[in-house]
């Protein structure tokens, strides 16, 4: 038996919604590299993408743990929340650091679904996970910032109306700390595309709608600055921690999908006159994957609880993401091995999910960077970079 699950009503409702989007739906989209528009509309209509928005702005006002339940169930059903999860974790930046005017202007429209906030513009070709070395600049010119630079691996830009963008408003070598001098802008993509912003899609091993962005004299109103100028890194940390926790929940969903798939196939598949699941060589890896998943799920729950309590959650968010992504990958590998040749057949959905869950060893933060962070911040070891 799995651990007792939080938010059981939400989980049951999401599972019921996801039942209308089976493996054939996701296989078709994967093959054609299409965005799951119908699925996202269904989630939006049911209110799940506005689950973190306070009731005063038209949302449900539920904690991050509820959002974790939504995304876990999407993945546990065999789907993929990557098409829409940013609308949840970007809320961490806007809700905690946005002005009252910004919240009233944007949140009600996001909650009702007439406006999408799906893009998080941080990563750059020359900086990777060293966020302090971003080179995209924003220079104040009257009532606007003028943005120049480049971003890469920014997902869902073509399917979003707004983007949270991290820029440098003062040079790194002129700032007190290496994380100072960065600012966060809320970019209206409807106005920006073709007026200083161009988008280049990137073809990847999974259907993830990711892009490269080019900024050439893009003007963004100063009114769209989130938080204080030069303090943007602190603003996006709330978004980043929420991102790690929510994606960790997706990994738990993946792991549980793979393990259930493995166990089901092992019970039914007969070789040499007996179910293959009767053999310990098949049983043990599946059991180990289950144990690893349930342990990781506890860390995800702990991280979400800390975040919702407003307490520091950076270490727990990173540990949750590492443990959950590794549990999902172990369960995925076991699932392919259990299925043998059928694990590579598209109709079983294993190979698709195998490709999708591999992403989380690298993004949104690599396993090695998490280990460096924990060594430095939790164990007081010297900084390695």
N, C-alpha and C positions, 0 to 999 in steps of 0.2 A: 504494500500500500504506500502511496505517496504521502508526503506530509500534508497535514490539514491545510487547505487553501484559504487564503484571505479573499474577501469580497466574492463569495460564492454566487450571489445573484448576478453580478456583473459578468462573471466567468461563464455562467450558463447562457446568458443572453448573447454574449459575443460568440460563443460556440455555435449557437443556433443561427446567428447571422452568417457565420463563416461556412456553415453547411451548404449555403446556397452558392458558394464559390469553391467548388471542388478541384481536384487535381487537374482535370481536363482544362479548366479555366486558366490555372496558373501555367500549365504546360504550353497552352496556345500563346499566352503573353510572352513567355520566356523565349519561345521559338521565333516570335516576330519582333522581339525587343520593344514591346508596347507597355505603356503605363496603365496600371489597373484602375482606370477612371471610374468604372461602375462600382468597384469595391470601395474606393475612397468616398464616393458619393453616398454609399450605403452607411459607412461608418460615420460620416458627417451628419447625415440625416438622423441617425440614432443618437447623436450627441456625444459620441465617444472621443472625437478629436478636440472637443472643448471641455473635456472632463476636468482640467486643471484651472480653467478660467473661473474666477469668482462669480457667484450668482448675480452680484450687482452689475456685472458686465454681460450677463446672458449665458454664462456657463454653469457647470455643475458644482464647482467649488470643492471638488474632492481632492484628497491628498495624492502624492506621487505613487503611493502604494496601489491606488486604484488604477492609475495609468499603467503601472507594471502588470496588473492583472489583465488588462485589455490586450496589451502587446504579447504577453506570454500566451494567451489563449489563441491569438491569431496564428502564432507560429506553431503552437501545439496542434492546431487544426490542419497544418500543412501549408498555410499561406505565408505571406511575407509582409511584415509591417513597415519595411524599409521605405515604402512608397509614401508614408504619411507620418512616421514617428517624429519627424522634426517639429511638427506643429505642437507636439507635447513638450519636448525638451527645450525648445527655444523659448517657451513660456518662462523658464527660469530666469532668463535675462530681462525680458520685458516686464514680467510681473514684479520682480524684486527691485528693478532699477529704473524702469520707465516712469515718466512723469504722469501725473493724474490726467493731464490733457492728452497725452499719447495713449493711455489706456482707454479713455473714453472714446477716442477717435477710432481706434483699431479693434479693440477686443470684442465689442458687440458684433461687428461684421464678421470677425473670425469665428465667433461662436455660432452664428447662424449659417455659416458656410458660404457667404457671398465674397469672402476674402480669405486667401490662403497664405499662411506664413509657414513655408516649408523649407526655406533655404538658409543655410548657416555658412557664411563666407569667411573662412579662417585660413585654411591651408594654402600654401603657395609653393611653386616649383623649387625655389631656392631655400626654403626654410623647413619644409616637411613638418615634423612634430616639434621643432624648435620655434614655437610661436613668437618668441621675443625678437626673432630676426625677420619678421615680415617686412616687405618693402613697399607694399601698396600705401600710398600717401594720400592724405586729405589736407589741403591747404585752404585756410579761411579766406574767402573773398566776399566781403559784404555779408549778406544774409545766407550765403551758401558756402559749402565746402566743395572744392574741386578735387575729384578723385582720379588718380592715375595709378596703374599697376596691373597685377595679374593674380588670379586665384586658380587653383586646380583641384580636381576631385570634389567639386561642390555639387552635391546631388539635388535633384528635383528643381533646379532653377527654371527649367522650361515649363514646370507645372506649379509655379508659385506666383503669387502677386507681390509678396514682400520678402525681403531678405535682411537678416541681421548680418552686418558687415563689420569686420575688424580691420582698422586702418591705423597707420602711424600719423599722428598729428605733430609729433616732434621727433627728431632723430634719436636713435638708440643711444649713441655716444654722448648725447646731451641730456640724457635722463638720469635721475638718481639711481634707480634700480633698472635692471635690464627689462623688466616688465612694465616700467612706466612709459609714458609717452604714447600709448596706444588708446584709441577711442572707438566707440561702437556707434555705427550709424544704421538707421532703419531705412533701407532703400526700397522705394516703390518701383518694382520691376516693370510695371505697366508703362511708366514714363521713361525709365532708364534704357530699356532695350531699343537700340537704334539711335539713341541720343547720348552716346558716350559709353554704352555697355554693349559688347558683342559676346555671343555665346557659341562655344564649339563643343558639340557632344563628344564624349569619349566612349568608345566601344570596349566593354569589359567582359570578363568571363561569366558574369551573371547579369541579369536584367536589372540594373540599378539606376538608370536615368541620371548618370553623373556627367559633369561638364567641366570645361575650362572657361574661365571668364577673363575678358580683357577690358580694362577701364581706360578710357582716353578722354580726359577733360569732362568726366561725368559730374554734373552739378547736383548736389544733395542739400536740401535746406538745413540750416543750422538747427531748426526746430526738430529735426529728426535725430539729433544727438541723444543717445540713451546714456543717462548718468552724466558724470563730470568729464570734461575733456581731459585726456591724459590718463584716465583711470579705467579705461576700457577692459583691461585684462581682468580686473576684479569683477567687472560686470559679467563677462562671459564665463567666469568660473562656475557660477550658478547654473548656467546653461550646460556647461561641459560635465559637471557632476551629475546633473539630471540625465544627460545623454548617456553617460556610462552606466548608470543604474538601469535605465529603461532598456538599453541594448543588452545588458546582462539578463534582464527578464526575457527578452526575445530569445537569447541563447538557451535559457532554461526551457522555454517552449520548444525550441528545436530539439534539444536533448531528449525531452520527454516524447516528442514525436518519433525520433529515431529509435528510442528504446522500445516503445510500444510496437513500432513497425517490426523491429528485430524479433521481439518475443512472439508476436502474432505469426510471423513467417516460420519461426523455429518450431512452433506448435503444429503447424499444418504441413510443412514440407517433410516428405519421407524419403529417406535414402537407406539402402540396405535393409528395407523392411521395418524401419522404425523412424519416428519423428527425430529430426536432427537436434531438436531441443532437449532430447533425452540424454545427449552426450555432454559431459562436463566441459569438453573443449569448446562447445558452442555456448553452454549455459554461463560459464564463468565470465567471459568478457561482457555479456549482456548485464549480468548482475553487477559487475564492477562499474559499468557505465551508469547504472541506476543509482548506485551508492554515491558515485562522484557527483551526479546531478543533484541529489537531495542535499548533500553537504553544501554545494555551491548555492543552492536556493536559500539556505539559511543566511548566507552572507549577503545575498541580494536583499533579503527582507530586512536585515540589520541596517544596511546602507539606506534603504528607503525610509526606515523609521527615523534614522538620524536626520536625514534631509527634511522630512516632514516636521520634525521637532525644531528645525531651525538651528541645529547644532552642526559643528564642522563635520563634514562627511567625505572629504577628499580621499583619505586613505581607504575608507570602506568602499567608496564608489569604485576606486581603481581595483581593489582586491576582488570585489564582486564581479567586475567585468573580466578580469583575468581568469578567475576560477570558473565562471559560467561559460566563457568562450572555450576554455580547454575541455570542460565537461561536454559541451556540444560537439566539439571536434572528435573527442574520443567516442562518443555515442554514434557519430556519423561514420567513422571508420569501422566501428563494430557492425553497423547496419549493412554497409557494403559487403563486408566479409561474410556476414551471415547469409546474405542473399546470393553470394557467389556471382555468377554471370548476370543474373537478373538485377543485381544492384546497379548495373550499368545501362539497363534498359529504361528508356524515358518513361514508359507507361507506369512504372512503379514509383516514380517521383523521387526516388532515393538519390539519383545522380544530380537532380536539380537542387534539392535541399543540401546535398553534399557541397556543391559549389557555393551556394548562398552562405552557408554557415562558416565556410573557410575565411570569408572576409573578416570576421570578427577577431581573428588573430592579429590583424593588421590595423583595422579601423574600428572605432574612431581614434584609438590610441594603441600603439603597438605593445605587445607583451613585454618587450625589452625595456621600453620607456617606463612602463608600470613598475617593473622590477627596480629600475634606477631610482624612481620616485620613492618607493617604499624603503629602499636601502638608505637613502639620504634623509627622508623626512621621519621615518618611524624608527630606524636603527642607528641614526646619527653617524652614518658612515660618510666619508668624504664624497663630495659631489664629483661624479665621473665625467661630466662634460660642462 
